[in-house]
Amino acid sequence: MARWRIGLFVTRGHAHDEDSTVRYAILSLAFALISPNALAQDIAGKCMTCHKEQSPGLYRQWYKSAHAQHNVTCLSCHEAKEGEPDAFQHEGAWIATLVTPKDCARCHPKEAKEVEHSYHAHAGEILESQDAYLAHAAGGHPVAITGCESCHGSKVKIDPKSPNKLHADSWPNSGIGRLNPDGSKGACTACHTRHAFDKAQARRPEACSKCHLGPDHPQKEIYEESKHGNAYYTHIEEMNLKADRWIVGEDYFEAPTCATCHMSATRKQAVTHDVGLRISWTLRPPISVKKQDDEKKRANMQDVCKGCHTETFIKGHYRQYDAGVNLYNEKFAKPATEIMNLVKKKKLLKHPAAFSNELEWVYWELWHHEGRRARHGMAMMGPDYSWWHGMYEVAHNFYFKFMEQAKALNDPDVNALIDKTMKDPMHSWFNRPTDEIKKDIKEGKLQGAYKSLFPKQ
C-alpha cells in the first residue's frame, strides 16, 4: 500500500507535464511496484496511455476518482473471460465494454446484494408492462429505446458483428434496471456515473432527477418546490457532500436530499442501496396499498426525519399524508377502477386494441399521471403538486372526462354504477346549490364526509 501511495504521488506530480514519455514511464513503474502480475499491469498501462489520448475526459474522470487512488484500473472492472457473451479481445486481453453489478460485486458485495433486492434492480421489468406497450404501439420502437429504456434499462443484446459485441439498439444504456448478458439486473452507473463514481454526485438530487421527473412521477419538481429543496439549493455549500461519513443531523443538517431519505446513514441506520426499505405506501399503481412490513419501513423513514424534526411534527405529517392517499383511493381511484373493469368485462369499448379508446387514455392519466402527482406531492410536502397539478386535475378529469365518456357508452349496468358512485357523501356536492355547499364547508359538515380517511389518533 505504501508503494502504491508513492507511485500515485509521483504520477500525479507529472500529470500535466509536457513530456508524456516521462509521465507514462512513471505511471507504468508505479503500477509495476504494486503487483507481481506484470502482464496485467502492462495491459492496464496500455489502457491508460491510449485512453488519455483517445478519450481524455474519460481518463481524467478516472484519474481523479477514488478508484485511481486505490489502484482500481480499467482492467479491474472491464476484464472478462473468453467465452463470456460480451467478451472480445483487445490489446492482448479479454475485456467487456459492459460493467455489470456482478462485476462491481467483486469489491462491493454488500451494495450489490442490496441493489439486487431493490425496486431499482427490477425496473427493467417494465419492458413487459402497459407503459412499454403504449410507447411501442402509440409511439414507436425508437422512442421506447430512447425514452422508457434509458431510465428503466434495456435488455442488452449481443451483436457478434459489432467491435464491442453489443448491439446498437440496446447500447449505450445506463438504465437502473438494465438486463445484462451475465444474468444480473441493474446498472451501478445510473447513480455513480462513470468514470468518476463520485459519492458527492450520487448524494445530490440531480443524480435521481434524470428519471424521477415529469408528468407521471415528478419527484424532482416536487422536491424543488418543497421546503427541503429550497433549503438544499440555498445551502449546497454547507451540505458536506464529499465527506466519507454522512449522517443526517450530525455531518450535515441544512436539508435532506433524495439519498438522505431513501439510502443514506442515520444515527441508527447504516447506508443501504435497497431504496424500498423506507417506503411504506406504494404510490405507483391505480390504487395505493401499504407495502409488506409497512410499519417497519415507516419507522425506518421516520428515523431519518428525527435527524431534524420532532416526534409531533413527524406524526402530523404522516397523518396528513395517509389521509391524502386514502382520499385519492376512496373518492376517485376505486370507483373509476370499478367502472373501468366493468366496461372491459362487458367489452363495451369500440376498438379492440388497448389504448385505442379515449376512455382508456383518460383512465390511464387519471391514476398514472394526475393521481401519482397528487400522491407524491402529499408524500414530499409539495403543496402545488398535491392540489393544482394533482388532485385538482384528478377531480376535473374524473367528473368531466371519465364519467362523461363512461355514460356515453349507454350501458345500464355502467350507468347504475355511476349513479351509485355519485350518491357517496364525498360526491354529494356535485348536484347541490353552491350556497348550500359553502355553508356546509363553513360549518364543517362537508368535511365530515372525510373523517374516516384520517388515521385514528
N, C-alpha and C positions, 0 to 999 in steps of 0.2 A: 504493500500500500504506500509506503514511504517513497519507493522508487517511482510509483505512478504519479504521486504528487509533484516530485521533482521534474519528471518528464513533462507533465502538464504545464508546470510553471514555465519551463524553458520554451515549450511550444508556443504558449500564449505570448511570451515575450517577443516572438518573431512572427506573430500572427499577421501583421500588416507590413512586414519588410518587403522591399522591392525584390530582394534576392530570393526567388521562390525555391531555387535548388537547395539553398541552405535550410529554408523553412521545412520543406518536405523531408530532408535528410534527418533533421532533428525530430520531426514528428514520427518518422519510422523508427528511429532509435528509441524514442520514448516508449513506444508500444512494444518493441523488442525486449526492453528491460523488464516488462511486466510479465510476459507469458513465455513458457518454453515452447509453445506452439508457433514456431517461426513462420510456417506456411500461412496459418490463419492471420497472423499479424501482417504478413506481407500483402495478403489479399485485402485486408482492412485498409492498409496504407494506400493501395491502388484505388480503392473506392473513394477515399477522401481526396486523393490527388486529382482524380478525374472529375468528381462532382464539384470540387471547388471551382473548376473552370467551366464545366458544362451547366451546372445548376447552383450558382453561388449563393442564392437566397436559401436554398435547402441546406447547403453546407453550413452557412453561418447560423441558421436556426439550431442545428445540431450542436455546433461548436460552443454556443452559449448555454447549452442545456445541462441539466443535472446528469443526463446520460453520459455526455462527454466527460464530465468530472469524475465519473465512476467507471470509465473505460468500457462503456457500452458503445460499441462501434456499429457500423452499418451491418456487418456480418452477424453481429449478436442477435439482431432482430430478423434479418432477411435471409439468413442461411436456411436452406431446405435440403431434403434428401432426394436422391434420384428416385424417380417413380411416383413422387407426390404429384397430384393432378396439375398444380400450377407451377411446378418446378421447371427451371430452364438453366442451361449452362451459360455462365457469363464470367469472362476474365478468370477462368480456371476454377470456378466454384459453382456449385448448385445453389441457386437462390430463388426466391419468390418475391414478386413485387408486393403481393398482398401480405400484410402482417395482421394476424387474427388474434382474438382473445386467447386462443390456445398457445400462441407464441408468447404473448405477454405474460401468460401464467407461469412461464419458466422462472420469472423473477418476482411476479406479483400474484401468487396463488390465491391469497385471501380475497383480493379485489376481484379477480377473475371469477371466483366461485360466487361472490355476491352478485356480480353482474349477471351471471348465468341464471340466477333465480329472480331477476328483477323484471319489471314491466319493460324496461328498455330492451333487453335481450329478445323479447318476444314481439317487438314492434314490427318486424318483418312479416309476421303472420297476417298483417293487413292485406298482403298480396292476394289473399283469397276472400276478402271481405267485400261488403257493399260499396265501401269507399273506392276500392280499386276497380270494381265493376263499373262504377259510374265514370271514373276517369277514363277507362278504356273505351266504354261504349259511347258516352256522350261527348267526351273529349277526343281521345285517340291515344295510341300507344306511345308516341314521343312524349306527351305531357305526363303520362303515368311514370315514365322513366325520370324525367327532369323534375317532376313535382312530387308525387307520392313516394317514390323510391329514394329520392335524395334525403328525405328525413327518416322514413321507416326502414330503409335498407333494401337493396336489390338481392335477388338470388344470383350470385356471381357465376357467370358461365365461363367455361373453358373454350378457348379458340386455339387449336394447335397451330394455325397459320399466323397467329399474332406473335410478335417478338417477345412479349412477356406472358404469353399463354392465356391472357384474359380478354374476353370478348368485349368489344367497344360498346355494346348495348348495355352492359352491366358494370363497366369500369370506365372512368373512376366513379367510386361511390363510397361515402363515409356515413351511410345511414346507420342509425343507432342499433337497428335490429337486423343488420345485414346477414344473409345466409351464406356462409363461407364454404368453399370446396372441401375443407377438412372436417366439416360437420359442426363446427362451432357457430354460435349466433352472436352477432353484435360487432361493433367497431369501437375500440377504445378511442380512436382518433376523432370520433364525433364530438367528444368533450375535450380531450387532450390533443389539440391539433398538432399535426406533425410539422416540423421535426423538433420543435422546442419542447413540447409536452409540459408547458408551463403551468404549475399549480395555481398561480395567481389568475391566469386566464380562465381556468376551469372553475374558479370560485366566483367569477363575475357573472352577473345576469346575462350579459351578452352571449356567453357560451351556450346558454339554453335557448336564446331567442331566435336562433336560426329556424327552429321547428315549433316552438311554443308561442305562436303569434297568429294573428289573422282571424277570420270570421267565426271559426268553429272552436278555437281554443286560444283566446288572446291573453295568455298569462303575461306576456311581455308588456302589452299595453296596460293591463290591469295593475301590474306591479309599478309601472311608471307613474300611474295616477294616484297610487296609494301613498300613505304617509311613509311606509317603508321605502318605496322607491325614491320619493322626494328626499328623504334623509340620506339615502345612499349616494345619489348623484350630487348632493350638496357636500358630502364628506368623503368622497372617494379616497382622497389622500390620507385619510385617517383610518382606513379600513384594515391596515396591516396585512394586505393581501399576499405578500411574499413570505410571510413568516412560516416556519415549519410547523409550529404549534398554533392552532387557530380555533380557540374555544370562545364561543359567543358569550358576551358578558364579562369576559376577562381579557382576552387578547384583542378584542375589538368590541365596540358597544354602540357605535353610532347608528347602525342599521343592519338588518339581515339581507342576505342575497338568497337566490334560489337554493344554492348549495347549503347555506346555513340551515334552512328549514328542512330540507329533504335528505341531506347527506352528511353534513359536517359535524364535528365533535361538539358535545356539550360537556358540562361538568360531570355528567353521569353516563353519557353515551359516547362510544367510540365512533370514528368515521365509518360510514357504510356506503357501499356502492349499490345497495339494493334500495332503489328510490321509493319502494312501496311500503317500507317499514313504518312510516309515519302518516300514512293516508288511511283514514277511517271510512270515508264515503268514496264510492266510485261515481264520478260526475260525467263519465263518458256516454253511457247507454241512454236510450229513450227515457227510462225510469231509473232514478238513482237508487242504489241499495247500499247497505252497510257492508264493508269488507269483512272477510273472515278475520277473527281476532281483532275486531274493530276497537274494542276498549283498550287493548294493549297498544295498538297503533296510535290511538288518540292520546294516550298517556305519553307515548314517545314524542309526539309533536308538541304537546303541552309542556313537556320538559324543555324543549327548545324555547318556547315562549317565556318560560320562567327566567331565562337569562336576562330579560329586560322588563318583564311585566309581572304584575301581582296576580294572585290567585283569583281575585274578584274580577279583574279585567279579563282574564282568560276565560273564565266561566261565562261571563256576559257575552263575549264574542261567540263562543260555541253555541250558546242558547239562540242567538240571533241567526247564526249560520244554519243550524239544524232546522229552525222554523222556516227559513227561506227555501231550503231544499224540499222540505215537506210540502210547502206551498206549491212549488213547481210540480211536484209529483201528483198531489191530490187534485189540484184545481185544473191543471192543463194536461200533464203527460199521461196520466192513467185514462181519463176519458177519451182523449184523442187516440191513444193506442187501442183502446177497446173498439172504438168506431172503425179505425183503420183495419183491425183484424177481422171485423165483421164484413167490411167491404171486400176484402180479399177472399174470405171464406165463401162468400156468395158470388165471387167472380163478377163483380159489377163494373170493373174498370174497362174502359173502351179498348185499349191496346194491350196485347199480351206481354210485351217486354217490360221488365221493371224500369221505372223512371220514364216511361213513355206516356205517362198520365200526369196532368198538372197536380192532382190531389196528392200523389206520392211525393212530388217535389216540395209542396207546401208542408206536408207532414215531416219530411226529412229536415227541412230548415227549421221547423218548429223546435225539434229536440237537438238536432246536430249542430245548429248554428245558434239560434236565439237562446234556446234552453241551456246550452253549455255556457254561453256568455254570462247568463244570469247566475248560474250556479257557481262558476268560477269567480265572478265578481263578489258574491257573498263570501266565498271561502277566503279571498285575499283582500278583503276590505277595499274594494273598488266600487264606490257608490254609483258612478255613471254607468258602469257595466252591470251592476245589479239591476238598475232600473231602465234608463233610456236605451242603452244598447242591449239590454237583456229582457227583463220581464215586460217592459212596455211593448217590445216587438213581439214577444210570445203572445201577449193578450190580443194585440191588434190582429195578428195572423190567425190566431185561434178563432176569434169571433167573426172576422170579416173575410177570411180566405178559406180556412179549413172547414169550418162549419157550413159556410155557404155552398162550397163545392160538394160537400157530402150531401147536403139537402138536394142539390141539383140532380143527384142520381135517382131521385123519386122512388126510393125503395121504402116500403112501410116499416120494415124492421130497423133500418138505419134511422129513419125519422123518429121512431119511437125511442131509440137510444139517445138521440139528440135532445128530445123533449125531456127525458129523464135527467139528463146532464144539466140542462138549463134550469131545472127546478131545485137544484142544490143551492143551499143558502149562500155559497160563495159566488154564485152566478145570478142571484136574485135581483141585483141592481139593474140588470140589463133591460128589463121591461117595466121599470118604475120611473115616476117623475123625478127630475133632478133635485127639486127642493126637498122631497122626502129623503132622498139618499144623503144629501148634505146634513140634514137634521139628524139622521141616524149616525152619521160619522161623528158629528159634534157630541152626541150623547153616548157614544161608544157602543151603540147597538150593532152597527155593521161589523165592527171589529170582533164582536162575539162569535161570528161565524168562523173565526180563525184560531180560537183559543186552543183547540185540540192539536194544532200544529206545533205548538211550543212544547219543548220537553218539560216534564214535571220537575219542579224545583225541590 
